[in-house]
Amino acid sequence: MKGVVYKSTGSWYIVKSQDGVFYDCRIKGKFRLKGIKSTNPIAVGDHVEFELEQNNDVTTGVINKIEPRMNYIVRKSVNLSKQVHIIASNIDTVFLVVTINNPVTTTSFIDRFLVTTEAYGIKAVLVFNKIDTFEDQTLDDQLYLQYIYSSIGYECVRVSATTGKGLEQIKDRMLGKVSMFSGHSGVGKSTLINAIEPGLNLKTSVISEQHQQGQHTTTFAEMYDLSFDARIIDTPGIRGFGVVDMEDTEIGDYFPEFFALKDQCKFNNCLHRQEPDCAVKQALDKDELSWSRYRSYIQILDKEEEHYRTDVYKDGKNQDE
């Protein structure tokens, strides 16, 4: 039988068969996927083949094959630096939910996430949430970020799960597709999904007042069928996002505005650092590119961890790292 993985809890997987029946499935032995050292061999969104078996009068399944993935979103495993965790696979669109404060979504996090979507060929949409709570300065910060990313070519949507503003725009982009919602804990992913599809009743929680971070309400990635011909993958909140499996010379290719200037650099393997006649550095000096994006690029190049900052929305080449 063939089906799609809708939920993974580590040892068991909920698979929806082609005839619409859900089965609890397990894997027999260990799956070794070529080229991927992953903590989770099977991810939500995977297309699999499985066989049914009887266990104490209960019908379960055994997964014996994973079909080739169209794409996937991957990040470094939290505790095992040499391994990765596949968040989800076979995604048409990923909606990265961003909040300006309560909690802060840093440009470093946004850029790392977008580099990964570029590398794996997934369309990304930035969703600026909680706009109903904005004060004047917060609004300025949000519009500035929107300007940076929309000028590169990323679609940006301003939404409020509370008032409903922007929800129809998101639903239109989800029709007939598999979409994934991701972002930091506390940015309102589950609340947003509940507003899009009220019948789901996903669990939500309040922001920690002490640390201004969200509490984890989604513990495992899970796919849901929606009422308007769409499927959605809700994911656990991500605090850090490590870029994996990229050579230094290719990282700049996943910054679209840098890639557009690459053929104007003197050297075809230019890393846009100290090389002479670098078109990217020249564009930065003319303020034609975002310095926050360039800082993110250098940070990834240097294999640094994300910087969590409260002043990430103030751009400028003289700012301390």
C-alpha positions in Angstrom: 0.0 0.0 0.0 1.0 3.6 -0.5 0.4 6.6 1.7 1.6 9.9 3.1 3.1 10.4 6.6 0.9 12.8 8.5 2.6 12.6 11.9 5.8 11.3 13.4 6.3 10.7 17.1 9.7 9.2 16.9 8.9 5.5 16.9 5.4 5.5 15.3 4.1 7.2 12.3 0.5 8.1 11.3 0.1 7.3 7.6 -2.8 8.2 5.4 -3.3 5.6 2.7 -4.4 6.4 -0.8 -8.0 5.4 0.0 -8.1 7.9 2.9 -7.6 5.5 5.9 -5.2 6.4 8.6 -2.9 3.7 10.0 -0.3 3.7 12.9 2.9 2.5 11.3 6.4 1.6 12.4 9.6 1.0 10.5 11.3 -2.4 10.4 15.0 -2.1 11.2 16.9 1.1 10.3 16.4 3.2 7.2 19.6 4.6 5.7 18.9 7.4 3.3 21.7 8.0 0.9 23.7 11.2 1.7 21.6 12.1 4.7 22.7 11.5 8.3 19.4 12.2 10.0 18.0 11.8 13.4 14.6 11.0 11.9 14.7 8.7 8.8 11.0 9.4 8.0 9.5 12.8 8.1 6.0 14.3 7.9 5.1 14.7 4.2 7.1 11.6 3.1 5.4 9.4 0.5 5.9 5.8 1.7 5.0 2.2 0.9 3.8 0.0 3.8 2.3 -3.4 4.6 -0.5 -4.1 7.0 -0.1 -6.5 9.9 -2.3 -7.6 12.8 -1.3 -6.8 16.4 -3.7 -8.1 19.1 -6.7 -7.5 16.8 -5.4 -4.1 15.9 -4.4 -3.4 12.3 -1.1 -1.5 12.0 1.4 -1.0 9.3 5.1 -1.6 8.6 6.9 1.0 6.4 9.3 -0.6 4.0 10.1 2.1 1.4 10.3 5.9 1.2 9.7 7.3 -2.3 12.1 10.0 -3.6 11.5 13.4 -1.9 10.7 16.4 -4.1 12.4 18.6 -1.4 12.7 18.9 2.4 13.5 21.4 5.1 16.4 20.4 7.3 18.3 21.9 10.2 21.1 20.8 12.5 20.1 18.4 15.3 20.1 20.2 18.6 22.4 17.7 20.5 24.1 15.9 17.6 26.0 18.5 15.6 27.0 16.1 12.9 23.5 15.0 12.3 20.5 16.8 10.9 16.8 16.8 11.6 14.4 16.7 8.7 11.5 19.0 9.7 9.2 18.1 6.8 9.3 17.0 3.2 7.5 17.4 -0.1 6.4 21.0 0.6 5.0 23.4 -2.0 5.1 26.6 0.1 6.6 27.4 3.5 5.2 30.3 5.5 7.8 31.7 7.8 5.9 33.5 10.6 7.8 36.5 11.9 7.1 38.8 14.9 8.9 42.1 15.5 8.6 41.7 19.3 7.0 39.4 21.8 9.1 37.5 20.7 11.8 39.1 18.5 12.4 37.2 15.2 16.0 38.1 14.3 17.1 38.8 10.7 19.8 36.1 11.3 17.1 33.5 11.8 15.1 34.7 8.8 18.1 34.7 6.5 19.2 31.2 7.6 15.8 29.9 7.0 15.5 31.5 3.6 18.9 30.1 2.6 17.6 26.7 3.3 14.4 27.1 1.3 16.5 28.5 -1.6 18.9 25.5 -1.4 16.0 23.0 -1.5 13.9 24.8 -4.0 10.9 25.6 -1.8 8.8 28.8 -2.2 9.0 30.9 0.9 6.5 33.5 2.1 7.2 35.8 5.0 4.2 36.3 7.3 4.4 39.3 9.6 2.0 38.3 12.4 0.4 40.3 15.3 0.2 43.5 13.3 -2.8 44.5 15.5 -0.4 45.0 18.4 2.0 47.3 16.7 2.9 50.7 18.0 4.5 53.4 15.8 8.1 52.2 16.2 7.1 48.5 15.8 5.2 49.4 12.6 8.3 51.2 11.3 10.5 48.2 12.0 8.1 45.8 10.4 7.7 47.9 7.2 11.5 48.3 7.0 11.9 44.5 7.2 9.2 44.0 4.6 11.0 46.5 2.3 14.3 44.5 2.6 12.7 41.2 1.7 10.2 42.3 -0.8 12.9 44.2 -2.7 14.8 40.9 -3.0 11.7 39.1 -4.4 10.2 37.4 -1.4 6.4 37.7 -1.0 5.4 39.3 2.3 2.0 39.2 4.0 0.9 41.2 7.0 -1.6 39.3 9.2 -3.4 39.3 12.4 -4.9 36.1 13.7 -7.0 38.2 16.1 -8.7 40.5 13.6 -8.5 38.2 10.6 -6.5 40.7 8.4 -4.5 39.0 5.7 -5.8 35.5 6.3 -7.6 35.3 2.9 -4.3 36.1 1.2 -2.7 33.2 2.9 -5.6 30.8 2.1 -5.4 31.8 -1.6 -1.7 30.8 -1.6 -2.5 27.4 0.1 -5.2 26.2 -2.4 -4.3 22.8 -3.8 -0.9 22.7 -2.1 1.0 21.3 0.9 2.1 24.2 3.0 4.3 24.3 6.1 4.1 27.0 8.8 7.3 27.6 10.8 9.0 30.1 13.0 10.2 30.7 16.6 8.1 29.5 19.5 5.5 32.1 20.4 5.1 33.8 17.0 1.6 32.5 16.8 1.7 29.7 14.3 -0.9 27.6 16.0 -3.2 30.6 16.6 -2.8 31.6 13.0 -3.6 28.1 11.7 -6.7 28.0 14.0 -7.9 31.3 12.5 -7.4 29.8 9.0 -9.2 26.6 9.9 -11.1 27.1 13.2 -12.2 23.4 13.4 -8.6 22.2 14.1 -8.5 23.7 17.6 -4.7 23.4 17.8 -3.3 24.0 21.3 -1.9 27.5 22.0 -0.2 29.1 24.9 1.0 32.5 26.2 4.4 34.1 25.9 6.8 33.7 28.8 6.9 37.1 30.5 10.4 36.5 31.9 12.1 35.6 28.7 9.7 36.9 26.0 9.8 33.5 24.4 7.0 31.2 23.4 6.2 28.0 25.1 6.4 24.9 22.9 2.8 23.9 22.2 3.5 21.8 19.1 5.8 18.9 20.1 5.8 17.0 16.8 5.3 18.1 13.2 1.9 17.1 12.0 0.0 17.5 8.7 -3.7 18.4 8.5 -6.3 18.2 5.7 -8.2 21.5 5.5 -11.7 22.2 4.4 -10.7 24.3 1.4 -8.6 21.8 -0.7 -5.3 22.4 1.1 -3.0 20.6 3.5 -0.9 22.2 6.2 2.1 21.1 8.2 2.3 22.6 11.7 5.8 22.3 13.2 7.4 22.8 16.6 8.7 26.2 17.4 12.4 26.6 16.3 14.7 28.6 18.6 17.9 28.2 16.5 18.4 27.2 12.9 21.7 25.8 11.8 22.5 25.7 8.0 23.9 22.4 6.9 25.5 20.7 3.9 26.7 23.8 2.1 30.1 24.6 0.7 31.5 28.1 1.3 31.4 28.9 -2.4 27.7 28.1 -2.8 26.3 29.9 0.3 26.2 33.2 -1.6 24.2 31.6 -4.4 21.3 31.2 -2.0 21.2 34.9 -1.3 19.3 35.9 -4.6 20.6 39.5 -4.6 24.2 38.3 -4.2 23.8 35.7 -6.9 22.4 38.3 -9.3 25.8 40.1 -9.0 28.0 37.1 -9.0 29.0 37.3 -12.7 30.2 40.9 -12.2 32.8 39.9 -9.6 36.4 39.6 -10.8 36.7 36.0 -9.5 34.1 33.4 -10.2 34.7 31.8 -6.8 34.5 35.2 -5.0 33.4 34.9 -1.4 32.5 38.6 -1.2 34.9 39.3 1.6 38.3 40.8 0.9 38.6 40.0 -2.8 39.3 42.9 -5.2 36.6 44.1 -7.6 33.8 42.3 -5.7 30.4 43.5 -7.1 28.6 42.6 -3.9 31.0 44.7 -1.7 30.7 47.5 -4.2 26.9 47.4 -4.1 27.0 47.3 -0.2 29.2 50.5 -0.2 26.5 52.2 -2.4 23.8 51.0 0.1 22.2 49.0 -2.8 22.2 45.8 -0.7 21.1 45.2 2.9 23.9 45.2 5.4 21.8 42.9 7.8 21.7 40.4 5.0 25.4 40.6 4.4 26.1 40.2 8.2 23.9 37.0 8.1 25.9 35.7 5.1 29.3 36.3 6.9 27.9 34.7 10.0 26.9 31.6 8.1 30.2 31.6 6.2 32.1 31.7 9.5 30.0 28.8 10.9 28.9 31.1 13.8 25.8 30.5 15.9 22.9 32.9 15.5 23.2 36.2 17.2 20.1 37.0 19.3 19.8 40.8 19.3 17.2 43.4 20.1 18.5 45.9 17.6 18.5 43.8 14.5 16.2 46.1 12.6 18.7 49.0 12.6 20.7 48.5 9.5 24.1 50.0 8.9 27.7 48.9 8.0 29.3 50.4 11.1 27.1 48.5 13.6 29.0 46.2 15.9 28.4 42.5 15.3 
